[in-house]
Amino acid sequence: MSYWTARYIDSVAEAGKSVYELPMYVNVWPREQPGLLRPGFSSPSGGAVAWLLPMWKRVAPHIDVISPDIYDENEDSYQNLLTLYNRPDNPLYVPETGGSIAHAKNMFLTFASSNSLGISIFGVDGGLSAQDLESYKGWASEVAMNFALFGPAASTLRALSDTGHLQTAIEEDGLANPAMNFDRFDIAVRFGPVLDGYGGPRGRGNPQRNGRVLVGQVSPDEFLIAGMSANLIFAPKLGSPQTRAMLVTVEEGHFDAGVWHRDRLLNGDETAFGVTLNPHGTTLKVKVRPY
């Protein structure tokens, strides 16, 4: 069934491209999701499920991207599907996902993936209740904040991702202090209030577990940081002769058509306890030096 479905879809794409030479993608209902894995139960029979991707790529050459719609909220399940569909011959595009806080966090997994083209939310124009609008204080939703933050920066983020210099950390239950490792520096991400205790200052978690951050290494000593509800500190890479890291400059700003604009230069009082990303989204350019 999948073979003939692929043949038919490809013939439609070929006919369409003979009129308009546009890229075309297939939206896949994945088989790999909680519940039964049998076709017809957990997914429609005949689709481009992951184990049939090699056949689809051969039989449907006029389809440019085979794309999974992903509604799993679990980070591991989400990441597994991204990995399955992210191939050298198949750019990663998620044409359909949910609008919950969990999905807003998992969007960052898509942003940070190499070979990623982007992501779209199902029903993004469906509207919100008065209670939702009050909760977000005028901000449409968590996923809308993602798009507002990253839309103008898409080309910059894509370039960092393609060179393997973009990493992400998202908050989960029991995971409020993830780490990142770059060429010369390690970064500790703290979600929620940062309180001192055994092991030093640590994040205690946000009430809605909605912290998320992307960090891109522009150069070994310069970083682009974007995200929400997080605090970050730098340290020289473990094993380096230096033991501490100095923030040389911390710029808060925004991108406009891929061009960085500094809105303000943060001072020592604002960065002495780490660089902070506010709940509605912050973008920072940070230069750091070991000593």
N, C-alpha and C positions, 0 to 999 in steps of 0.2 A: 504493500500500500504506500509506503513511504517513497519507494522508487517512482511509482507512477505519479504521486502527488508532486514530487520534485520535478519530474519531466513536464507536467502541466504548468506548474508555476513558472518554470523557466521559459516555456513557450509564450506565456503572457508577457513576461518581462522582456523577452526578445522583441515581441511585436511593439511593445510600448517604446522601447529604446530606438526602434526604427523611425519613430515619429519625434520623440523628445529624448535626447541623449542625457538622461538623468540617472544618478545613482539610485539603486533600488535595494531594499532590504526586506527580509522575511522576519516577521514577529513570531517567535516560538513560544508555545506553552510548554515549559520544561517538564520533563519526566522526573527529574531529580528534586523531589520535594517531599515533605513529611507525608506519610500515609503509604498507600499502595503504589508500587512502581510499575504496575502493569498498564499497557496502553488501553485506553478506553475507561480506565478507572481514575488514575492520577493525571492523565493527559490524554488529549485526543489522539487516536491512532493515525499515523502517517506523517506526523510533523518532523521537523528537523531537530529531534532530541540529540543530546550530546554524543551518544555512541554512534549515531548515524551521520554526524557532521562530515566525515571524509567522503561518504557517498554523495551527500548533498553538494559538496563543493565540486565534485566531478560532474554530476548529472545536471546541475543548475549553474552553469558558468556565467549567466547573465544576471545573477543575484550577487550584488557586491558585498553585502554584509548579512550574515545570519545572526539574529539578535534575540537574546532571551528576555522575556518579560519576567521580572523577579518580584514576588510579593513576600518571600520569606523575610521575617524580621530578625531571625537569628544571624549573628555576624558570621559564624562559621559556614552556615548553609549558603548565605549570600556570596561570601568569598569563593566558595567552591564552584558555584555556577559561573562567576566571573572568570575563574581560572579555566573552566572547561570550554568557554566560548572565546577566550582570548588566545588566538593562534596567529602565527606569522602570516597565514593566508586569510585571516578573518579579523578585521578590526573589531574592537569591543564597543558595542553600543547597546544600551539598555533602553528600549523604546517605551517601556511601561513598568512602573513600580507604584507603590502606595504613597500616601501622604502623611503617615504617622511620624512621631519623633524617631522611632527606630529606623524608618526608611530614610529620614533626613540624615541620620548618622551614617547609614550604609551608603548613601550617595557619595560620601567621602571616599569609600573604598573604590567606587567607580572612577572618581576624579583622579585618584592616585595611581590607578593601574596604567602600566605602559600600554601603548597602542590603543588608548581609549579615545573614542569620538565624542561621547557624551551620554546623557541620560534624560529621560522625559517622565513626567508624572501623569498617571491616569487621572482624569477628572480635575486637573489643576484649576479649571475655570468654574468648578462647581459651586463656589461660594461657601461662606462660613456662617455659623450661627452668631448671634449677638454675644453669647457667652465666650465663644472662641475669640471674637474680636477684642473683647475686654481682656481676655487672658493674654493676648499678644500685644496689648497696648498700642494698637494701630498698625502693628506689623501683621501681614496677612497670615503667615504660618511659618513653621520651622523650615519647610522646604523652600518657601518663597524667599526667606532670608538667605538660604544657600545660593539661589540663582542671582539675587541682588549682589551678593558678595563676589561670586565667581564669574558671572557672565562677562563683565568687561575685562577680566583677567584671563580668559580662557586660552588665548594664544600663548601667554607666558607660562601658564601652568602646564599646557600641553608640551611645550618645549622642555620643561624641567622633567616631566614624566617620561618623555621619550628617551632622555639621556640617563634615566635611572636615578635622578636626584630629587625625587619627590616622595615623601613619606606621609603617612596619616596615622592618627591615633583617635579612637573613638571610645567614649565612656560606656562601660557595662557594669552590671551589678558585680561588686567585688573587684573591679578593675578601675581604680581612680588615679593610679600613678604609673602609667605606661612609660617606656623609655624609647628613645630614638638614637640611632648611631650613624654619624656621618664621618667624613674623611678625617677631620681634626677635632671634632667636638661630639660629645654626647649631650643629649637633651632629655631632661625629665619633665614630663607633662603632668601637671597636677589639676585634677578636676574638683570643683567645689571649694569650700573654705579651706585655706591652708593653715593647719595647726601644728604646733611643735609637739614632739613626743619622741619615743624610741625610734631611732633611725632618722631623726631630724624632721624638719617641716614636711608635711605630707598633705595631699588633698584628701578631703573627707567625703567627696562625692556631691554632685548637684541633686536637688530634690527630685527632678524629673529625669535624671541620668541622661542629659542632653548635650554634654560636652563633646566637642569634636574639633579637630585641628588638622591642618595641612602645613607641612614645613618643606620648603624647597631650598636646596643648597644652590645659590647663585654662583658662589665661588667658595673655596675652602673656609673663608672668614666672613662670608656675607650670606644672609638667609632671608627668604620671604616667608612670612608666617601669616596664616589666615584661619579664622575659625571663631568659635563661640564658647563662652563659659569655661575658660581654661586659663591656667597660669603656667609659664614655662621658665626653667632655669637652665643655664649652660654650664658645662664643665669640660676641660680638656679631655681628650680621649683617654680612657683608662690605659695606664702604662706610659703616658707621656711624662717628660721631665717636669713640665709645669703642672700645677695642682689646681689652679683657679682660672676663671675666665672673666674678663672685663668687657662690659658692654660699652663699645666706643660710641656708637650712635644708634638710636632707636627712633625711626620715623614712623608716624602713623599717617596713612594716606589711602589713596584709592587709585584704581586703574580707569582710564577712559580710552576706549578703543585700543587697549593693549599698552598704553603709555602710562607710566607711574607718575602720580602727582602727590607731593607731600603736603599734608594738611597741617601738621604740627610736628615739632621736634620735642620728644619727651625728655624730661629732666631726671636727675638722679632720684628725687623723691618718688617719682612715678614708676621707677624701674628697680629700686633697691631690693625689692622682695620678689623679683621675677617680672617678666613681661606678661601683662594681663590682656585677655580677649574678652570683651563685654558680651552680654547675652544676645545682643542683636547683630553681632558680627564685627570683627576688627581685622584690618590688614596692616601688617607692620613690615618694615624693612630694617633688619638688624645687622650691624657690623660688630664683630666680637674679636677679642684678642686674648690669647692665653698668657698667663704670667705666673 
